């Protein structure tokens, strides 16, 4: 392969990679985040925040060995984005109770696509909501 052909392939590959990462839902932006406080671990992973999605989805995992996870996540979670504050449209997952819960919180998508989103989960007995950006 000629050096000029190799340069062209590398340049095209880099352009495709940059285009894929610069969109509103790049892999870096969709990374899982974890918060540990008062014996409870909360993990949040955005699943779909694409502009064409029917709903925005966040996978949420709660884990503890010290208390009952009776949180009603539809009532205690908010999404802040683009100057709007939205309540979830639903929870698909484990019911309240127990020491391990997993599910998906869904929200109505916001248009136009905001620069950033922040998921706020208020937990009983905690002074401030946990923040996932």
C-alpha positions in Angstrom: 0.0 0.0 0.0 1.3 3.4 -0.9 2.0 6.0 1.8 -0.5 8.4 0.3 -3.2 5.7 0.4 -2.4 5.0 4.0 -2.6 8.7 4.9 -6.0 8.9 3.2 -7.4 5.8 5.1 -6.1 7.2 8.4 -7.6 10.7 7.7 -11.0 9.2 6.8 -10.9 6.9 9.8 -10.1 9.8 12.1 -12.9 11.9 10.6 -15.4 9.1 11.1 -14.3 8.6 14.7 -14.5 12.3 15.5 -18.0 12.6 14.0 -19.2 9.6 16.0 -17.7 11.0 19.2 -18.9 14.6 18.7 -22.6 13.8 18.5 -24.9 14.5 21.4 -24.7 11.0 22.8 -21.0 10.1 22.5 -19.6 7.1 24.4 -17.8 9.4 26.8 -21.0 11.3 27.7 -22.9 8.0 28.1 -20.5 6.6 30.7 -21.9 5.0 33.8 -21.6 7.1 37.0 -21.6 5.9 40.6 -22.5 7.6 43.8 -21.8 6.0 47.2 -23.3 7.6 50.4 -24.8 6.4 53.7 -24.2 2.7 52.7 -26.1 2.9 49.4 -24.5 2.8 46.0 -26.5 4.3 43.1 -25.3 3.7 39.5 -26.7 5.5 36.6 -26.0 4.8 32.9 -27.7 6.7 30.2 -29.0 4.2 27.7 -30.6 6.3 25.0 -30.5 10.1 24.8 -30.6 10.3 21.0 -32.5 13.1 19.3 -34.9 10.6 17.6 -35.7 8.5 20.7 -39.3 8.1 21.7 -38.2 8.3 25.3 -34.8 9.0 27.0 -33.7 6.0 29.1 -31.4 5.7 32.1 -30.5 2.4 33.7 -30.4 2.8 37.5 -29.0 0.3 40.0 -29.3 0.7 43.7 -27.4 -1.6 46.0 -27.0 -1.7 49.8 -26.6 -4.2 52.7 -27.7 -1.8 55.4 -31.3 -0.6 54.6 -34.5 -1.3 52.6 -34.5 0.4 49.2 -38.1 1.5 49.3 -37.5 4.6 47.0 -40.2 5.5 44.6 -37.9 6.6 41.8 -40.7 8.1 39.7 -41.6 10.5 42.5 -38.0 11.3 43.7 -36.1 11.7 40.4 -35.9 14.7 38.1 -34.1 15.4 34.9 -32.8 18.9 34.3 -31.9 19.8 30.8 -32.1 22.9 28.5 -33.8 25.0 31.3 -36.5 22.4 31.8 -37.1 20.1 34.8 -38.9 16.9 33.9 -40.3 14.1 36.0 -39.9 10.5 34.8 -42.6 9.1 32.6 -42.1 5.6 34.1 -39.9 3.0 35.8 -39.4 -0.5 34.3 -37.7 -2.6 36.9 -37.6 -4.0 40.4 -40.4 -2.8 42.7 -39.5 -0.8 45.9 -38.0 -2.9 48.7 -35.0 -5.2 49.3 -31.3 -4.5 49.1 -30.7 -4.7 45.3 -32.8 -2.9 42.6 -32.3 -2.4 38.9 -34.4 -0.9 36.2 -34.8 1.8 33.6 -36.2 5.3 34.2 -37.8 6.9 31.2 -38.3 10.6 30.3 -39.9 12.5 27.5 -37.1 13.7 25.2 -36.2 17.4 25.1 -35.9 19.2 21.8 -33.8 20.9 20.7 -31.1 18.7 22.1 -29.6 20.3 25.2 -25.9 20.8 25.8 -26.1 18.8 29.0 -28.5 16.8 31.2 -28.5 16.2 34.9 -30.4 13.4 36.6 -31.2 14.2 40.2 -32.2 11.3 42.6 -33.5 12.4 46.0 -33.1 9.6 48.6 -34.8 9.5 52.0 -32.6 10.8 54.8 -30.1 12.5 52.5 -29.8 16.3 52.6 -29.3 16.8 48.9 -30.2 14.8 45.8 -27.5 12.7 44.1 -26.5 14.3 40.8 -25.5 12.5 37.6 -24.4 14.7 34.7 
